């Protein structure tokens, strides 16, 4: 789905099994990746708990996986995967700090003191049951990566961003799936999208009768799916299907742009299962 070209497979927990069992497992991994883009990728036995062979993994990454091309001149675009309220119970009003969000910068650079916008922000429904989005405007007060304090941050790794946002809006990951960027530069807010989709041949992680992986059925008009757009997880109703094109009516709001890749899941046996991926061709956006 991600079309990765440089892969390394880590065979973890080898400290819990005998050598002959590890060799059998090694063969099973080779059989599993046969015919996929991962075929031929190195398989490194490790123990993450005991830090065994981690140096071999680091060496391979350094020597064989090129550093991704980063765009520092573009408008910043950061996907949020966490949000926090760092204030402890009993804090005095004067000591309260703004909400903190965390995620990865895809492009651009963010700096302390920079004015930012978070979309879609707060999403509510009006009296006519229509979705209304209220983007959050704030300012970056601090930047952290792990325990290191930064003055600016670039693409790569996870970044924590301290803001002036009301911490009640960021507590308990309430802003997960949103997008952060400079004011007025973020993509549209889609409530309906048209996609070019690709379904997997077999259902991963489950087996049907005869111990074979279940075949994935075609998309049906009217069925309910779950799509992942960046870090945003939203329900979607299929309103039209033609060949490998489909139109989805979202149950929420997604900050995305044409060409973005999304993952498609279907509810099977009470669980959401990955059935394919798609590329956004166009969409109907929400006025902000």
LINQUI-V748860 format. One record per pair of residues at least 24 apart in sequence whose C-alpha atoms are under 10 Angstrom apart, sorted by the first residue. I is the first residue (numbers start at 1). GAP is how many residues later the second one is. Records with the same first field share a line. If there is no record, write none. Layout:
BEGIN
I->GAP ; GAP
END
This chain:
BEGIN
1->197 ; 199 ; 260 ; 261 ; 262 ; 275 ; 276 ; 277
2->259 ; 260 ; 261 ; 275
3->34
4->33 ; 34
5->32 ; 33 ; 36 ; 60
6->31 ; 32 ; 35 ; 36 ; 55 ; 58 ; 59 ; 60
7->30 ; 31 ; 32 ; 33 ; 34 ; 35 ; 36 ; 54 ; 57 ; 58
8->30 ; 32 ; 33 ; 34 ; 35 ; 36 ; 49 ; 52 ; 53 ; 56 ; 57
9->29 ; 32 ; 33 ; 34 ; 35 ; 36 ; 48
10->32 ; 33 ; 34 ; 35 ; 36 ; 37 ; 38 ; 43 ; 44 ; 47
11->32 ; 33 ; 34 ; 35 ; 36 ; 37
12->32 ; 33 ; 34 ; 35 ; 36 ; 37 ; 40
13->32 ; 33 ; 34 ; 35 ; 36 ; 37 ; 39
14->31 ; 32 ; 33 ; 34 ; 38
15->30 ; 31 ; 32 ; 33 ; 34 ; 35 ; 37
16->31
67->89
68->87 ; 88
69->38 ; 86
70->36 ; 37 ; 38 ; 84 ; 85 ; 86
71->35 ; 36 ; 37 ; 38 ; 83 ; 84
72->34 ; 35 ; 36 ; 37 ; 38 ; 82 ; 83
73->34 ; 35 ; 36
74->32 ; 33 ; 34 ; 35
75->32 ; 33 ; 34 ; 35 ; 106 ; 107 ; 108 ; 110 ; 111
76->29 ; 30 ; 31 ; 32 ; 33 ; 34 ; 35 ; 40 ; 78 ; 79 ; 103 ; 104 ; 105 ; 106 ; 107 ; 109 ; 110
77->27 ; 28 ; 29 ; 30 ; 31 ; 32 ; 33 ; 78 ; 102 ; 103 ; 104 ; 105 ; 108 ; 109 ; 110
78->24 ; 25 ; 26 ; 27 ; 28 ; 29 ; 30 ; 31 ; 32 ; 40 ; 76 ; 77 ; 81 ; 100 ; 101 ; 102 ; 103 ; 104 ; 108
79->24 ; 25 ; 26 ; 27 ; 39 ; 40 ; 97 ; 98 ; 99 ; 100 ; 101 ; 102 ; 151 ; 152 ; 153 ; 176
80->24 ; 25 ; 38 ; 78 ; 79 ; 80 ; 81 ; 93 ; 95 ; 96 ; 97 ; 98 ; 99 ; 100 ; 150 ; 151 ; 152
81->77 ; 92 ; 93 ; 94 ; 95 ; 96 ; 97 ; 98 ; 149 ; 150 ; 151
82->78 ; 88 ; 89 ; 90 ; 91 ; 92 ; 93 ; 94 ; 95 ; 96 ; 149
83->77 ; 78 ; 79 ; 84 ; 86 ; 87 ; 88 ; 89 ; 90 ; 91 ; 92 ; 93 ; 94 ; 95
84->76 ; 78 ; 83 ; 84 ; 85 ; 86 ; 87 ; 88 ; 89 ; 90 ; 91 ; 92
85->80 ; 81 ; 82 ; 83 ; 84 ; 85 ; 86 ; 87 ; 88
86->76 ; 81 ; 84 ; 85
87->80 ; 84
96->70 ; 71
97->44 ; 65 ; 66 ; 67 ; 68 ; 69 ; 70
98->40 ; 41 ; 42 ; 43 ; 64 ; 65 ; 66 ; 67 ; 68 ; 69 ; 70 ; 71 ; 72
99->62 ; 63 ; 64 ; 65 ; 66 ; 67 ; 68 ; 69 ; 70 ; 71 ; 72
100->40 ; 41 ; 42 ; 43 ; 60 ; 61 ; 62 ; 63 ; 64 ; 65 ; 66 ; 67 ; 69 ; 70 ; 71 ; 73 ; 75
101->42 ; 58 ; 59 ; 60 ; 61 ; 62 ; 64 ; 69 ; 70 ; 72 ; 73 ; 74 ; 75 ; 77 ; 79
102->41 ; 42 ; 43 ; 56 ; 57 ; 58 ; 59 ; 60 ; 71 ; 73 ; 74 ; 78
103->53 ; 54 ; 55 ; 56 ; 57 ; 58 ; 73 ; 74 ; 75 ; 76 ; 77 ; 128
104->49 ; 50 ; 51 ; 52 ; 53 ; 54 ; 55 ; 56 ; 75 ; 76
105->48 ; 49 ; 50 ; 51 ; 52 ; 53 ; 54 ; 74 ; 75 ; 76
106->48 ; 49 ; 50 ; 51
107->47 ; 48 ; 49 ; 74
108->45 ; 46 ; 47 ; 73 ; 74
109->43 ; 44 ; 45 ; 46 ; 72 ; 73
110->30 ; 33 ; 41 ; 42 ; 43 ; 44 ; 45 ; 51 ; 70 ; 71 ; 72
111->28 ; 29 ; 30 ; 31 ; 32 ; 39 ; 40 ; 41 ; 42 ; 43 ; 50
112->27 ; 28 ; 29 ; 30 ; 31 ; 38 ; 39 ; 40 ; 41 ; 49 ; 50 ; 51
113->25 ; 26 ; 27 ; 28 ; 29 ; 38 ; 39 ; 50
114->24 ; 25 ; 26 ; 27 ; 38 ; 49 ; 67 ; 68 ; 69
115->24 ; 25 ; 26 ; 48 ; 66 ; 67 ; 68
116->24 ; 47 ; 64 ; 65 ; 66 ; 67 ; 68 ; 69
117->62 ; 63 ; 64 ; 65 ; 66 ; 67 ; 68 ; 69
118->57 ; 60 ; 61 ; 62 ; 63 ; 64 ; 65 ; 66 ; 68 ; 137
119->56 ; 58 ; 59 ; 60 ; 61 ; 62 ; 64 ; 67 ; 68 ; 69 ; 70 ; 134 ; 135 ; 136 ; 137 ; 169
120->55 ; 57 ; 58 ; 59 ; 60 ; 66 ; 67 ; 68 ; 69 ; 70 ; 132 ; 133 ; 134 ; 135 ; 166 ; 168
121->48 ; 53 ; 54 ; 56 ; 57 ; 58 ; 59 ; 132 ; 134
122->47 ; 52 ; 53 ; 56
123->129 ; 130
124->128
130->156
131->60 ; 120 ; 121 ; 122 ; 155 ; 156
132->120 ; 121 ; 154 ; 155 ; 156
133->56 ; 119 ; 120 ; 153 ; 154 ; 155
134->154
135->43 ; 48 ; 153
136->29 ; 30 ; 33 ; 44 ; 47
137->26 ; 27 ; 28 ; 43 ; 44 ; 45 ; 46
138->24 ; 25 ; 26 ; 27 ; 28 ; 44 ; 45
139->24 ; 25 ; 26 ; 43
140->24 ; 25
175->57
176->55 ; 56 ; 57
177->51 ; 52 ; 53 ; 54 ; 55 ; 56 ; 57 ; 77 ; 78
178->52 ; 53 ; 54 ; 75 ; 76 ; 77 ; 78
179->51 ; 52 ; 53 ; 75 ; 76 ; 77
180->75
186->69 ; 70 ; 71
187->67 ; 68 ; 69 ; 70 ; 71 ; 98
188->65 ; 66 ; 67 ; 68 ; 69 ; 70 ; 95 ; 96 ; 97 ; 98 ; 99 ; 100
189->63 ; 64 ; 65 ; 66 ; 67 ; 68 ; 94 ; 95 ; 96 ; 97 ; 98 ; 99
190->59 ; 60 ; 62 ; 63 ; 64 ; 65 ; 66 ; 67 ; 92 ; 93 ; 94 ; 95 ; 96 ; 97
191->45 ; 57 ; 58 ; 59 ; 60 ; 61 ; 62 ; 63 ; 64 ; 92 ; 93 ; 94 ; 95
192->44 ; 45 ; 46 ; 47 ; 55 ; 56 ; 57 ; 58 ; 59 ; 60 ; 61 ; 62 ; 90 ; 91 ; 92 ; 93 ; 94
193->43 ; 45 ; 53 ; 54 ; 55 ; 56 ; 57 ; 61 ; 63 ; 64 ; 65 ; 86 ; 87 ; 88 ; 89 ; 90 ; 91 ; 92
194->44 ; 45 ; 46 ; 47 ; 51 ; 52 ; 53 ; 54 ; 55 ; 64 ; 84 ; 85 ; 86 ; 87 ; 88 ; 89 ; 90
195->46 ; 49 ; 50 ; 51 ; 52 ; 53 ; 63 ; 64 ; 65 ; 66 ; 67 ; 82 ; 83 ; 84 ; 85 ; 86 ; 87 ; 88
196->46 ; 47 ; 48 ; 49 ; 50 ; 51 ; 63 ; 65 ; 81 ; 82 ; 83 ; 84 ; 85 ; 86
197->46 ; 47 ; 48 ; 49 ; 64 ; 65 ; 66 ; 67 ; 79 ; 80 ; 81 ; 82 ; 83
198->46 ; 47 ; 65 ; 66 ; 77 ; 78 ; 79 ; 80 ; 81
199->45 ; 65 ; 75 ; 76 ; 77 ; 78 ; 79
200->74 ; 75 ; 76 ; 77
201->74 ; 75
202->72 ; 73 ; 74
203->65 ; 70 ; 71 ; 72 ; 73
204->69 ; 70 ; 71
205->68 ; 69
206->62 ; 63 ; 67
215->60
216->50 ; 58 ; 59 ; 60
217->58
218->25 ; 26 ; 57
219->24 ; 25 ; 26 ; 27 ; 47 ; 56
220->26
221->25 ; 26 ; 27
222->26 ; 27
223->25 ; 43 ; 44
224->24 ; 25 ; 26 ; 27 ; 41 ; 42 ; 43
225->25 ; 39 ; 40 ; 41 ; 42 ; 47 ; 48 ; 50
226->24 ; 25 ; 37 ; 38 ; 39 ; 40 ; 41 ; 46 ; 47 ; 48
227->35 ; 36 ; 37 ; 38 ; 39 ; 47 ; 49 ; 50 ; 51
228->26 ; 33 ; 34 ; 35 ; 36 ; 37 ; 49
229->25 ; 26 ; 27 ; 31 ; 32 ; 33 ; 34 ; 35 ; 49 ; 51
230->24 ; 25 ; 26 ; 30 ; 31 ; 32 ; 33
231->31
232->24 ; 30
233->29 ; 30
235->29 ; 30
236->28
244->34
245->33 ; 34 ; 36
246->32 ; 34 ; 35
247->33 ; 34 ; 35 ; 36
248->35
249->34 ; 35
253->32 ; 33
254->31 ; 32
255->30 ; 31
256->24 ; 27 ; 29
257->24 ; 25 ; 26
258->24 ; 25
END
